[in-house]
Every structure is written in C-alpha cells, then in structure tokens.
Amino acid sequence: MSRPFALVLTLLLAAAPAPAQDRDPGRLVVLLKSEAAAQVVDLADGATLARIPTGVGPHEVLVLPGARRAVVANYGGRTPGATLTVLDLRRDRALRTVDLGEPARPHGLAVTPTTGELWVTAEERRSLLRLDPLDWVVREEVALPHRLGHMVASDDDGRLYVAHLADGGVTRVRAEAGPPLADGRPVLHYVVERFVATGAGSEGLAWDPVHGLLWVTDREADDVVALDPEDLSVRHRLEAEGFPIRAAVTPDGARLLVSCARAGVLRAYDLTGPAPEAAGTLDFGALARGDGADRLFGSAMGDSPTPIGITLSGDGGRAYVSLAHADRVAEVAVSDLVVLRTFATGREPDGIAWYPTPRE
C-alpha cells in the first residue's frame, strides 16, 4: 500500500461515523397499568431485566437528571392514587414510596431545568405539586383554575404548562419571587399566569427547545397545536386524526411524532421547513389484539393496538411506542417510520422512558 493511499484511508476511517453497535442502545422503563409494575428492558438484546412493583395504576414515568433514578405516578384505579414510586435504575428496584397525603390521582411529571424541582399534576385535587427530589417533600401546591390537569411540561426558562383534558386547553404557571430568607437567599413560589384554549381533549405535551414551541395534542379535536410560549398564541395547527394522545420532538428538532390511539398509528411531521408538514404515518394495525377487557379505554379504541406512550433514544434515531392493547412495545426507526422489532410486555403498557445503560 502506498503512503499517500494509506494516509487517505486512515483519514477516511477516522472521519467515519461510529458503527451502530458502538452506540449505547440503552434501556426502557415501561409501566404496566394493569399489573401495578414497571418493566425494565435491556435494548441490547430485548431481555426483560426486572419487574418492579409500583402503586396501583402507574400511568407516567420520568427519568430524573443523571439517569440514576426514575419516578412513577401511581394514578390509582377506582380509588384515587396518592403516591409516587421512586425507582433505582442502577439496581432495578424500588427505592421508596412518596406519600402525597390526601387522594391526588398523580399523573403528569416534569422537572424544571432552572431549579431541578419535580412537578406532578394532581387531578383529584385540581392542582400542581412541587417536590424537592432530594427529600421528596411537597414544597408547594398550586391550585389550577381548570379541571383535569393531566400532563405537565417545562420550557427552558422553567415555566410550567398543564394540559386540561376537560376544558380543552393549557394553563401556564411561572415562578414569582417572594420575601427573601434571613440570609438573603431568594424564595420562589409559583402562580397561575393564564389559560389558553387549544381544542377539545387537550392531553399530550412536548416542548421543542430547537424552535421554542410547545406542542399540544387535542385528542377529541383530532389535531396537534404549537403554542408560542411568550404569548400562548397558536403558531401551527396540524391534523392528527384518530385520538392523538402523546407527542415527542426529536432532539435535533427535525421531527414531531404523535401517537394516535384510536387510529392505531404513529404520525410524523417534518419541522425543518418554513411550516410543519406531514411526513408519514406508521400503521400498527398488524399488532392489534382487540382485547379491551379490564383496560383503561375498554373497547373504545376498537381493534386498535392503542399506541400511547412515546420515548426517544438518546440520539433521537429510535422511537419506542407502547401499544396498550397489544401488550407490546414497538421500536421504530424515526427516519423512515419502520418497525425494527417489538418487545413483549406485561398487561397494558403505557408510560415509557428511555435511559442510557448504567455504567458502574
């Protein structure tokens, strides 16, 4: 091999992207609503590593910064739930149960990047709870002016947004400075700033930091709406037929993904142009079981596999979608909307979160 050719080959190899097998596949936490458990899946081989008991009706899960712990909102069943379960993601076990006091029906979860505080919607109490994830004490309860505050999201400035299923819109909550402590440290409390109607059945929320927009799914209106966080004006409204229930934006801001539970599809939208536009639909119909017995939506979704929860791999190249009536999770290539593989789960998977493989 000549020296110039060898040099060129060396440079080409150095510039080549890392092989797919060198990327961290990560793991999933999948909540099993009908089994009061969290299932941990190793994405390297699809094996189930653990099933961890939670409270009744676990609906949403959030991996906390640092990826060492996750928190689960135990919504309850006929009796409203009043607890959170904290998971140890290094040892695949429950660390503690957080008692929220009176019945709450905790559901949506978010962490504010500015303070690191945890936020939980409490449907039964028509409020938003602020907790310190160091001691798990409820520091503040913010009364909400509208019913069924379901999901919550934070923007980059630490403002909170709550989607209201019953009243079809979003409430914005912001921090306000109170009297400082004796040592001069500022004290923040949170106030409701305003509510904006978006459409019937507002539920899913996804913050897009690249474009600075909040996406809201309106499941009864069959659309997805982008709000400007400054004045809460509607910047975009896209059709999303079939009960749009959750949304996720890829880390590069290129794509919006929306799960449509009744239609049994995952819809993709291209966000790279001057205006968002439809980029394809993935139909999960082949995975349908049509078994709605003793499940949250019963038979309301027909024979749909009922895609609900969406989470993205660290690089955004893979989406993982929980199929609540098929008892499976689908791994989807985001670029071309192809199902790469599926994983069997326990009964009625819903909330789902990706996290990097633990390194001891």
C-alpha positions in Angstrom: 0.0 0.0 0.0 1.4 3.4 -1.0 2.0 6.0 1.7 -0.5 8.6 0.2 -3.2 5.9 -0.2 -2.7 4.7 3.4 -2.9 8.3 4.7 -6.2 8.9 2.8 -7.6 5.6 4.1 -6.6 6.5 7.7 -8.3 9.9 7.4 -11.5 8.3 5.9 -11.7 5.8 8.7 -11.2 8.4 11.3 -14.0 10.6 9.9 -16.4 7.7 9.5 -19.3 7.6 12.0 -19.1 5.1 14.8 -20.6 1.7 13.9 -24.2 1.2 15.1 -23.1 -1.4 17.6 -20.9 1.1 19.3 -23.8 3.3 20.2 -25.4 2.8 23.5 -28.8 1.0 22.9 -29.9 2.0 26.4 -32.8 0.7 28.4 -36.5 1.2 28.8 -38.8 1.6 31.8 -42.3 0.5 30.7 -45.2 1.0 33.1 -47.8 -1.8 33.2 -51.1 -0.2 34.2 -53.0 -3.4 34.8 -50.2 -5.1 36.8 -49.1 -2.2 39.1 -45.5 -2.7 38.0 -42.6 -1.2 36.0 -40.8 -3.5 33.5 -37.1 -2.8 32.7 -36.0 -3.8 29.2 -32.4 -4.0 28.0 -32.4 -2.8 24.5 -29.1 -4.5 23.6 -31.0 -7.8 23.4 -34.6 -7.1 24.3 -34.4 -9.0 27.5 -36.6 -8.1 30.5 -34.2 -7.3 33.4 -36.8 -6.8 36.1 -40.4 -6.2 37.0 -40.6 -3.7 39.9 -43.8 -3.3 41.9 -45.4 0.2 41.9 -48.6 1.6 43.3 -51.9 0.9 41.6 -52.4 2.3 38.1 -49.0 3.5 37.2 -49.5 5.9 34.3 -46.4 8.1 33.7 -42.7 7.7 34.4 -39.9 10.2 34.3 -36.1 9.5 34.4 -34.5 12.2 36.6 -31.4 14.1 35.6 -28.3 11.9 36.0 -30.3 8.8 34.9 -29.8 7.1 38.3 -33.5 7.3 39.4 -36.9 7.4 37.9 -40.2 8.5 39.4 -43.6 6.8 38.7 -47.0 8.5 39.1 -49.5 6.0 40.7 -52.8 7.2 39.3 -54.9 4.6 41.1 -57.9 2.7 40.0 -61.4 3.0 41.4 -59.8 4.6 44.4 -57.7 7.7 43.5 -54.0 7.2 43.9 -51.9 9.2 46.3 -48.3 8.1 45.9 -45.2 8.2 43.7 -42.8 5.3 43.4 -39.1 6.1 43.1 -37.0 3.6 41.1 -33.3 2.8 41.4 -32.2 2.4 37.8 -28.8 1.0 38.8 -30.1 -1.9 40.8 -33.6 -2.3 39.2 -35.6 -1.9 42.4 -38.0 0.4 44.2 -36.2 3.0 46.4 -39.1 4.5 48.2 -42.8 5.3 48.1 -43.7 9.0 48.3 -47.0 9.7 50.1 -48.7 12.8 48.7 -51.3 12.9 51.5 -54.9 13.0 50.6 -56.1 11.4 47.3 -54.5 13.1 44.4 -54.6 11.0 41.2 -51.0 12.0 40.3 -50.3 11.8 36.6 -48.1 14.1 34.6 -44.4 14.6 35.6 -41.8 17.2 34.7 -38.5 18.6 36.1 -37.8 22.3 35.7 -34.3 22.7 34.3 -33.7 26.0 36.2 -34.3 24.6 39.7 -34.2 20.8 39.3 -37.6 20.5 41.1 -40.1 17.8 40.3 -43.7 18.7 39.3 -46.7 16.4 39.4 -50.2 17.0 38.3 -52.9 16.1 40.9 -56.1 15.6 39.0 -58.3 14.8 42.1 -57.1 18.0 43.9 -57.2 20.2 40.8 -53.6 21.3 41.5 -49.9 21.1 40.6 -47.5 19.8 43.2 -43.9 20.9 43.6 -41.5 18.5 45.2 -37.8 18.5 46.1 -36.3 15.2 44.7 -33.7 15.3 47.5 -36.1 14.7 50.3 -39.4 14.2 48.4 -41.3 16.7 50.5 -44.1 18.6 48.8 -43.0 22.2 48.9 -45.9 23.9 47.2 -49.4 23.1 45.9 -50.5 25.4 43.1 -54.3 25.5 42.6 -55.3 25.2 38.9 -58.3 27.2 37.6 -59.5 24.4 35.2 -60.4 20.8 35.5 -58.4 17.6 34.9 -54.9 18.9 34.7 -53.4 15.8 33.1 -49.9 16.3 31.7 -47.2 18.9 32.6 -44.2 20.1 30.7 -41.5 22.7 31.4 -39.8 25.1 28.9 -36.2 26.1 29.1 -36.9 29.1 31.3 -38.7 26.9 34.0 -42.3 27.9 33.1 -44.8 25.1 33.5 -47.6 24.2 31.2 -50.5 21.9 32.2 -52.9 20.3 29.7 -56.5 20.1 30.8 -58.5 17.2 29.4 -61.9 18.5 30.5 -61.6 22.1 29.4 -59.5 21.8 26.2 -56.6 24.0 26.8 -53.3 24.8 28.6 -52.5 26.7 31.8 -49.1 28.4 32.2 -47.5 28.6 35.6 -44.5 30.7 36.4 -42.2 31.5 39.3 -42.6 34.7 41.3 -40.1 36.0 43.9 -41.3 36.3 47.5 -39.7 37.9 50.5 -36.0 36.6 50.8 -34.8 34.5 53.6 -32.8 36.0 56.5 -29.6 35.1 54.8 -30.7 36.9 51.6 -31.5 33.8 49.6 -34.4 34.3 47.3 -37.7 32.4 47.8 -39.8 31.4 44.8 -43.4 30.5 44.7 -45.4 29.7 41.7 -48.5 31.4 40.3 -51.0 30.7 37.6 -50.4 33.2 34.8 -53.1 32.4 32.2 -55.1 29.7 30.4 -55.5 29.4 26.6 -58.0 27.1 24.8 -56.4 24.9 22.2 -59.0 22.2 21.3 -61.2 19.6 22.9 -59.4 17.0 25.0 -56.0 18.6 25.4 -53.7 15.9 26.7 -50.2 15.3 25.4 -47.4 18.0 25.7 -44.0 18.2 24.1 -41.5 21.0 24.4 -39.4 21.7 21.3 -36.3 23.6 22.5 -34.9 24.0 19.0 -37.8 26.1 17.7 -39.0 27.3 21.1 -42.6 25.9 20.8 -44.9 23.9 22.9 -46.8 21.1 21.1 -50.2 20.1 22.5 -52.3 17.1 21.3 -56.1 17.6 21.4 -57.5 14.1 21.4 -61.1 14.9 20.8 -60.4 17.7 18.2 -58.0 15.3 16.3 -55.3 17.9 16.0 -51.9 18.9 17.3 -51.2 22.6 18.1 -47.9 24.5 18.5 -48.1 27.4 21.1 -45.7 30.3 21.3 -44.5 30.3 25.0 -44.3 34.1 25.1 -48.0 35.0 24.4 -49.5 31.5 24.1 -50.7 32.2 20.6 -51.3 29.3 18.2 -48.4 29.2 15.7 -49.4 26.0 13.9 -52.4 23.6 13.9 -52.0 20.2 12.2 -54.5 17.5 11.5 -53.9 14.3 13.5 -57.0 12.1 13.1 -57.6 9.2 15.4 -57.3 10.3 19.0 -53.8 12.0 19.2 -52.7 11.3 22.8 -48.9 11.8 23.1 -46.2 13.8 21.3 -42.4 13.8 21.2 -39.9 16.0 19.3 -36.6 14.6 18.3 -33.5 16.2 19.9 -32.5 18.0 16.7 -36.0 19.5 16.3 -36.4 17.8 12.9 -39.5 15.7 13.6 -42.6 15.7 15.7 -44.1 12.3 16.5 -47.7 11.8 17.6 -49.3 8.6 18.7 -53.0 8.3 17.7 -54.6 5.7 20.0 -57.9 5.0 18.1 -56.4 5.0 14.6 -53.6 2.7 15.8 -50.9 4.8 14.1 -47.8 6.9 14.7 -47.8 10.1 12.7 -44.7 12.0 11.8 -44.3 15.7 10.9 -41.3 17.4 9.4 -40.3 20.5 11.3 -37.3 21.6 9.2 -39.2 23.8 6.7 -40.8 27.2 7.0 -44.0 25.4 8.2 -44.5 21.9 9.7 -45.9 19.3 7.3 -46.9 15.7 7.4 -44.0 13.3 6.8 -45.7 9.9 7.0 -47.8 7.5 9.0 -46.9 4.2 10.6 -49.8 1.8 11.0 -49.5 -0.6 13.9 -52.7 -2.5 12.9 -50.9 -5.8 12.3 -50.1 -5.9 16.0 -53.8 -5.4 17.1 -55.4 -7.8 19.5 -58.7 -6.1 20.0 -58.8 -7.1 23.7 -60.1 -4.2 25.7 -61.3 -6.2 28.8 -60.4 -4.5 32.1 -58.3 -1.9 30.3 -58.5 1.9 30.8 -60.1 2.6 27.4 -62.1 -0.7 27.4 -63.4 -1.2 23.8 -63.4 2.5 22.9 -60.4 2.0 20.6 -62.0 -0.8 18.6 -59.4 -3.3 17.3 -56.5 -0.8 17.5 -53.4 -1.8 19.4 -53.8 1.6 21.1 -50.4 3.3 20.8 -49.9 5.7 23.7 -46.5 6.4 25.3 -43.6 7.6 23.2 -40.0 7.9 24.2 -36.9 8.6 22.1 -33.4 7.1 22.2 -30.6 9.5 23.3 -29.6 10.3 19.7 -33.3 10.5 18.6 -32.9 7.9 15.9 -35.2 5.4 17.5 -38.7 5.9 19.0 -40.3 3.4 21.4 -44.1 3.3 21.4 -46.2 1.4 24.0 -49.1 -0.5 22.5 -51.5 -0.7 25.4 -53.9 -3.2 23.8 -51.3 -5.4 22.2 -49.1 -5.8 25.3 -46.0 -4.9 23.3 -43.6 -2.0 22.7 -42.5 -1.2 19.2 -39.1 0.1 18.3 -39.4 2.4 15.3 -36.7 3.9 13.0 -37.6 7.6 13.1 -36.1 8.4 9.7 -38.3 6.1 7.7 -41.1 5.1 10.1 -40.3 1.3 10.0 -40.9 -1.1 12.9 -37.5 -2.6 13.6 -38.6 -5.0 16.3 -41.2 -5.4 19.1 -40.9 -6.5 22.7 -43.5 -8.4 24.7 -44.6 -6.6 27.9 -46.9 -7.3 30.8 -50.5 -6.2 30.6 -51.4 -2.7 29.3 -48.1 -0.8 28.8 -48.5 2.9 29.0 -45.9 5.4 30.3 -42.4 4.7 28.9 -39.0 6.2 29.3 -35.6 5.6 27.7 -32.3 6.0 29.6 -28.7 5.2 29.0 -27.2 1.8 30.0 -25.9 2.2 33.6 -22.1 2.3 34.0 -20.8 1.4 37.4 
